[in-house]
């Protein structure tokens, strides 16, 4: 019997020095059957949503690489996901800041 979970996460991020590129990813401790992710990021200008399917433990990009419009300004990144797992493999999903794969803290 599989387990299906839906979730949503909203990240507010900013940079306080020179404008650099920001990208978000997700990684799992166990391979999911599938995780479907819709990511809507807003680095100061409209960007079309990205759609990603993940079926492994490899940390995978879920957003475009964004260069914010200004420093010291809050930007929104919305992550909507549906996770399907098998009955015997619990899965923990983690959001990362790429490319360095730094775990997000909030």
C-alpha angles and dihedrals in degrees: 000000000000128000123224121197129179124203145167132204129185118200122195110199138171141173121228099196136031114351111261136167122279126194131172130213141175130226133182133212091219127026110266122217083239139326117200115200131192112191124191113186128181115193091171098296131061116273126183114246119263122226120208134176118200126189102164142057092254112117104249130195112248099177138045119259102268130202107199119230094234142003124253090026125121117238129189128230116182120199119193118181146173116204124196120189136174119256094257105041115072111203128208114197119206128192115224137191106234149247090024092043092228110172113244115242125203 
